[in-house]
Amino acid sequence: MSDSQPQSALREWRTHFSHPVTLVVTGGVGVILALAGPFGTDDLLSLPGRVLYWLALVLATYSAGFLVSTLVRKAVHSMPLIPAVAIEALAIGAVICVLVMGVNALVFGWVPSPKDLPEFLGTVFGIAVIVTGALHVASRHVRPDAVAPQDTAPPAPPPILDRLPLDKRAALVALSVEDHYVRVRTLRGEELILMRLSDAVREIGATPGAQVHRSHWAAFDQVTSVRREGDRAILTMTTGAEVPVSRANVPRIKEAGLLPR
């Protein structure tokens, strides 16, 4: 049985928040807000209290927003940009509103009055729309396809290589989803690119391979070995990386001659 969307989203959430950069950045934002003391918190709390308050608020809202975004984006990824952004922003804004009001009620005993509620909701939802829209525009950016080469010219390199630093442009090995990014692996290294896997696969050119999992694409000419794990499989690539093959995609690698039929 394939993983459910909530399980997949939780896995992405754990991967994202186990990365040191995520913790450093969110912690840094919390400390900066504590020092600045916005929204009157400099008058209401001492510096240690502000540090605890803003660290808790930043980590809670960012964590919840990321999880909601991951879940919703999987459901609306095929929709037009504006409706997708609107749905995702509404979901994120609703969750963040509840969290912020809950934290403020616990710390300050304050809940927005009917008079203050429209401004409070407008601020939170406005920020959610701006951030969500920026992420969608960046992830949906697709470069124009390369012009088909003439018969006398060598095959054009995959367009996705144009997104990589010069020292990492080489034969494609694999593509893997990580949060809102795709990790592009080549024979010269790897790089994270902000885009969807479906968009990245459109830019592989004539590279022989296939999407063998909801989160992975593999170049068949870079596979060194294959092993079965129950009704699934694992590809070992020339770089040593391992790429999982879901049960539904095992027939693809059989057709490619990587497993006996």
Secondary structure, 3 states (H helix, E strand, C coil): CCCCHHHHHHHHHHHHHCCHHHHHHHHHHHHHHHHHCHHHHHHHCCHHHHHHHHHHHHHHHHHHHHHHHHHHHHHHCCCCHHHHHHHHHHHHHHHHHHHHHHHHHHHHCCCCCCCCHHHHHHHHHHHHHHHHHHHHHHHCCCCCCCCCCCCCCCCCCCHHHHHCCHHHCCCEEEEEEECCEEEEEECCEEEEEECCHHHHHCCCCCCCEEEEECCEEEEHHHEEEEEEECCEEEEEECCCCEEEECHHHHHHHHHCCCCCC
